[in-house]
Amino acid sequence: MNEQNESLPVEKKYYYYENSVQNPEGEVETLQDLYRKIRGKDAKILREDFCGTGAIMCNWVKQGPEYKSFGIDLDPEPVEYGKKHHYSKLTKLEQERVRYIMGDVFKQSTEPSDLTIALNFSYYIFKERKTLVEYFKKVYNNLADDGVFVIDLFGGPESMMPLEEKTKYDNFKYYWDCDKFNPITNECLFYIHFKPKGDKKYKKVFTYDWRMWGFSELRDVLSDAGFSKTIAYWEGDDDDGAGNGEFYPSENEDNCESWVSYIAALK
């Protein structure tokens, strides 16, 4: 998480983030379902790169005693929040199967993982193709022989235009702000703002200076990194035309105003 805190207390900062951006229980279910459909069995060992608070990897081990997880991040702030609010709530046996690693994803090796994830568009921080190829190679080399690497991505015309979207929750408002998009380089600048109920609006609580990567170029980069196959997953629609949280493999879709999708890369 690349962030700039504008006086919002850390406890509230990550609480609002997780309750607006993440759904750890649902993500574990989705990821396990993807792996199961690809490999015909459950993934047991998860590696979460750019893990932040580690909410996903902590929920991962709740599946049963044979599941374990590793999370890697450079920033101590979200990691400490995650240890306090997620890791601490696990049973002692579950905690023994979770490991936070403070470090660089380029330099850290773990036990070979069945499933490695880089979610919340975290790898968008790599703006040069050669750097992204190098990172994907590191992931490839740390996967088990039947391992799968899952990344998410977003796009659509609306995501490339200066725009601030507001979402209301019970006790706060969440703002997703596209500040800049360079159509020549695909470099972009996004912010997350929060407004707690009864309080002022806190601007630029999180800042994201990214390159927005597309489906076809990511699949090419993954291939260059050694992956044998990639599967594109598209999100289905609910009755109102919004995403329903269910993803299916696809090779031909309409370019709606905005979308969030997955790519699964097979070793």
C-alpha positions as CSV (number, residue, x, y, z in Angstrom):
1,M,0.0,0.0,0.0
2,N,1.5,3.3,-1.1
3,E,0.0,5.8,1.3
4,Q,0.1,9.4,2.5
5,N,-1.7,9.8,5.8
6,E,-3.4,13.2,6.3
7,S,-3.8,13.1,10.1
8,L,-6.3,10.2,10.0
9,P,-5.3,7.8,12.9
10,V,-3.8,4.6,11.8
11,E,-6.6,2.5,13.5
12,K,-9.3,4.3,11.5
13,K,-7.2,4.4,8.3
14,Y,-6.9,0.7,7.9
15,Y,-10.3,0.0,9.3
16,Y,-11.9,2.2,6.6
17,Y,-9.6,0.7,4.0
18,E,-10.5,-2.9,4.7
19,N,-14.2,-2.2,5.1
20,S,-14.4,-0.4,1.7
21,V,-11.8,-2.1,-0.5
22,Q,-11.4,-5.7,0.8
23,N,-13.5,-8.7,1.6
24,P,-11.0,-11.2,2.9
25,E,-13.4,-14.1,3.5
26,G,-14.9,-13.7,0.1
27,E,-11.5,-13.4,-1.6
28,V,-10.3,-16.6,0.1
29,E,-13.4,-18.4,-1.2
30,T,-12.9,-16.9,-4.8
31,L,-9.2,-17.7,-4.9
32,Q,-9.7,-21.3,-3.6
33,D,-12.5,-21.8,-6.2
34,L,-10.3,-20.6,-9.0
35,Y,-7.4,-22.9,-8.0
36,R,-9.8,-25.9,-7.5
37,K,-11.3,-25.5,-10.9
38,I,-7.8,-25.3,-12.5
39,R,-6.0,-28.0,-10.6
40,G,-8.9,-30.2,-9.3
41,K,-7.8,-29.9,-5.7
42,D,-7.4,-27.3,-3.0
43,A,-4.4,-25.0,-2.6
44,K,-2.9,-25.5,0.8
45,I,0.0,-23.0,0.9
46,L,-0.6,-19.3,0.1
47,R,1.9,-16.6,-0.4
48,E,0.5,-13.1,-0.4
49,D,2.9,-10.5,-1.9
50,F,2.4,-6.9,-0.9
51,C,0.3,-8.3,1.9
52,G,-0.4,-5.0,3.8
53,T,-2.4,-6.0,6.9
54,G,-2.4,-9.7,5.9
55,A,-6.1,-10.0,6.2
56,I,-6.4,-12.5,3.4
57,M,-3.5,-14.7,4.6
58,C,-4.9,-14.7,8.1
59,N,-8.3,-15.8,6.8
60,W,-6.6,-18.4,4.6
61,V,-5.5,-20.6,7.5
62,K,-9.0,-20.7,9.0
63,Q,-9.9,-23.3,6.3
64,G,-8.3,-26.1,8.3
65,P,-5.1,-27.4,10.0
66,E,-3.4,-28.3,6.7
67,Y,-3.4,-24.7,5.4
68,K,-0.5,-22.2,5.9
69,S,0.3,-18.8,4.6
70,F,3.2,-16.3,4.1
71,G,2.8,-12.5,3.6
72,I,5.5,-10.2,2.4
73,D,5.5,-6.4,2.7
74,L,8.0,-3.6,3.2
75,D,5.8,-1.2,5.2
76,P,5.7,-1.9,8.9
77,E,2.6,0.2,9.5
78,P,-0.1,-2.0,7.9
79,V,1.8,-5.1,9.1
80,E,1.6,-4.0,12.7
81,Y,-2.1,-3.2,12.3
82,G,-2.7,-6.6,10.8
83,K,-0.9,-8.4,13.6
84,K,-3.1,-6.5,16.1
85,H,-6.4,-6.9,14.4
86,H,-6.2,-10.2,12.4
87,Y,-3.3,-12.3,13.6
88,S,-4.1,-11.8,17.2
89,K,-7.6,-13.2,16.7
90,L,-6.4,-16.5,15.3
91,T,-6.1,-19.5,17.5
92,K,-2.6,-20.4,18.7
93,L,-2.4,-23.3,16.2
94,E,-3.6,-21.0,13.3
95,Q,-1.0,-18.4,14.3
96,E,1.7,-21.1,14.0
97,R,0.7,-21.5,10.3
98,V,0.9,-17.7,9.5
99,R,4.1,-15.8,8.9
100,Y,4.5,-12.1,8.2
101,I,7.8,-11.3,6.4
102,M,9.1,-7.8,6.4
103,G,11.0,-7.5,3.2
104,D,11.2,-6.9,-0.6
105,V,9.2,-9.3,-2.8
106,F,12.3,-9.4,-5.1
107,K,14.5,-10.7,-2.3
108,Q,12.3,-13.0,-0.2
109,S,12.0,-16.7,-0.7
110,T,9.5,-18.9,1.1
111,E,8.4,-22.5,1.1
112,P,7.1,-23.2,-2.5
113,S,3.5,-22.0,-2.6
114,D,0.5,-23.6,-4.2
115,L,-1.0,-20.2,-4.7
116,T,0.7,-16.8,-4.9
117,I,-1.3,-13.6,-5.1
118,A,-0.6,-9.9,-5.7
119,L,-3.9,-8.2,-5.3
120,N,-5.3,-4.7,-5.0
121,F,-3.3,-3.9,-8.1
122,S,-0.1,-3.7,-6.0
123,Y,2.3,-4.7,-8.8
124,Y,1.1,-1.6,-10.7
125,I,4.0,0.1,-8.8
126,F,6.3,-1.5,-11.4
127,K,6.2,0.9,-14.3
128,E,8.9,-0.7,-16.5
129,R,8.2,-3.9,-18.4
130,K,11.6,-5.4,-17.6
131,T,11.0,-4.8,-13.9
132,L,7.6,-6.5,-14.1
133,V,9.1,-9.5,-16.0
134,E,11.8,-9.8,-13.3
135,Y,9.1,-9.8,-10.5
136,F,7.0,-12.3,-12.2
137,K,10.0,-14.6,-12.7
138,K,10.6,-14.4,-8.9
139,V,7.0,-15.5,-8.4
140,Y,7.4,-18.3,-10.9
141,N,10.5,-19.6,-9.2
142,N,8.9,-19.7,-5.8
143,L,5.8,-21.6,-6.9
144,A,5.2,-25.3,-6.4
145,D,5.2,-27.4,-9.6
146,D,1.5,-27.1,-9.9
147,G,1.3,-23.6,-8.5
148,V,-0.9,-20.8,-9.7
149,F,-0.2,-17.1,-9.6
150,V,-3.3,-14.8,-9.4
151,I,-3.3,-11.0,-10.0
152,D,-6.1,-8.6,-10.3
153,L,-6.4,-5.6,-12.7
154,F,-8.9,-2.9,-13.6
155,G,-9.8,-0.9,-16.6
156,G,-12.5,0.6,-18.7
157,P,-12.9,4.2,-20.1
158,E,-14.1,5.6,-16.8
159,S,-11.0,4.4,-15.0
160,M,-8.8,6.5,-17.3
161,M,-10.6,9.8,-16.8
162,P,-10.3,12.3,-13.9
163,L,-13.1,11.3,-11.7
164,E,-14.0,11.1,-8.0
165,E,-16.4,8.3,-7.0
166,K,-18.1,8.3,-3.6
167,T,-19.5,5.3,-1.8
168,K,-21.4,5.5,1.5
169,Y,-20.9,3.1,4.3
170,D,-22.6,3.0,7.8
171,N,-20.1,5.2,9.5
172,F,-17.9,6.7,6.8
173,K,-17.7,7.7,3.1
174,Y,-15.1,6.3,0.8
175,Y,-13.8,8.3,-2.2
176,W,-11.9,6.8,-5.2
177,D,-10.2,9.6,-7.0
178,C,-8.6,9.3,-10.4
179,D,-6.4,12.5,-10.5
180,K,-4.3,11.9,-13.6
181,F,-3.9,9.5,-16.4
182,N,-1.3,9.7,-19.2
183,P,-2.5,7.9,-22.3
184,I,1.0,7.7,-23.8
185,T,2.7,6.0,-20.8
186,N,-0.4,4.6,-19.0
187,E,1.0,6.2,-15.9
188,C,-1.7,7.3,-13.5
189,L,-2.3,8.9,-10.1
190,F,-5.1,7.8,-7.8
191,Y,-6.1,8.8,-4.3
192,I,-8.3,7.3,-1.6
193,H,-10.1,9.9,0.7
194,F,-12.3,9.1,3.7
195,K,-14.9,11.1,5.5
196,P,-15.9,9.7,8.9
197,K,-19.5,10.4,9.9
198,G,-19.6,13.7,11.7
199,D,-16.0,14.5,10.8
200,K,-14.2,16.3,8.1
201,K,-13.0,14.7,4.8
202,Y,-9.5,13.4,5.0
203,K,-7.8,13.7,1.6
204,K,-5.1,11.6,0.1
205,V,-5.1,9.1,2.9
206,F,-3.8,6.6,0.4
207,T,-1.8,7.6,-2.7
208,Y,-1.2,5.3,-5.7
209,D,1.4,6.3,-8.3
210,W,1.0,3.5,-10.9
211,R,1.2,2.3,-14.4
212,M,-2.1,0.8,-15.5
213,W,-1.3,-2.5,-17.1
214,G,-3.8,-4.2,-19.5
215,F,-4.9,-7.8,-20.1
216,S,-2.9,-8.5,-23.3
217,E,0.4,-6.9,-22.1
218,L,0.2,-8.7,-18.7
219,R,-0.4,-12.0,-20.4
220,D,2.7,-11.4,-22.6
221,V,4.8,-10.5,-19.6
222,L,3.7,-13.5,-17.7
223,S,4.6,-15.7,-20.7
224,D,8.0,-14.1,-20.9
225,A,8.5,-14.8,-17.2
226,G,8.0,-18.5,-17.9
227,F,4.3,-19.2,-17.2
228,S,2.9,-21.9,-19.4
229,K,-0.7,-20.6,-19.6
230,T,-2.8,-17.6,-18.5
231,I,-6.6,-17.6,-17.9
232,A,-8.6,-14.4,-17.9
233,Y,-11.5,-14.1,-15.5
234,W,-14.3,-11.6,-16.0
235,E,-16.8,-10.6,-13.4
236,G,-20.5,-11.3,-13.9
237,D,-23.3,-8.7,-13.5
238,D,-26.0,-8.4,-10.9
239,D,-29.6,-7.3,-11.6
240,D,-28.5,-3.6,-11.6
241,G,-25.6,-4.2,-14.1
242,A,-22.9,-3.9,-11.4
243,G,-20.4,-6.6,-10.6
244,N,-21.7,-9.6,-8.7
245,G,-18.4,-10.8,-7.3
246,E,-18.5,-14.0,-9.3
247,F,-15.8,-14.5,-11.9
248,Y,-15.7,-16.8,-15.0
249,P,-13.1,-17.5,-17.6
250,S,-13.6,-15.6,-20.8
251,E,-11.8,-14.4,-23.9
252,N,-14.3,-11.9,-25.3
253,E,-16.1,-9.2,-23.4
254,D,-17.6,-5.7,-23.9
255,N,-15.4,-2.9,-22.6
256,C,-17.8,-1.5,-20.0
257,E,-17.2,1.8,-18.3
258,S,-15.2,0.2,-15.5
259,W,-14.3,-3.3,-14.6
260,V,-12.1,-5.4,-12.2
261,S,-10.8,-8.8,-13.2
262,Y,-8.3,-11.6,-12.5
263,I,-5.6,-13.3,-14.4
264,A,-4.5,-16.8,-13.2
265,A,-1.0,-17.8,-14.5
266,L,-0.1,-21.5,-14.4
267,K,3.4,-22.8,-13.9
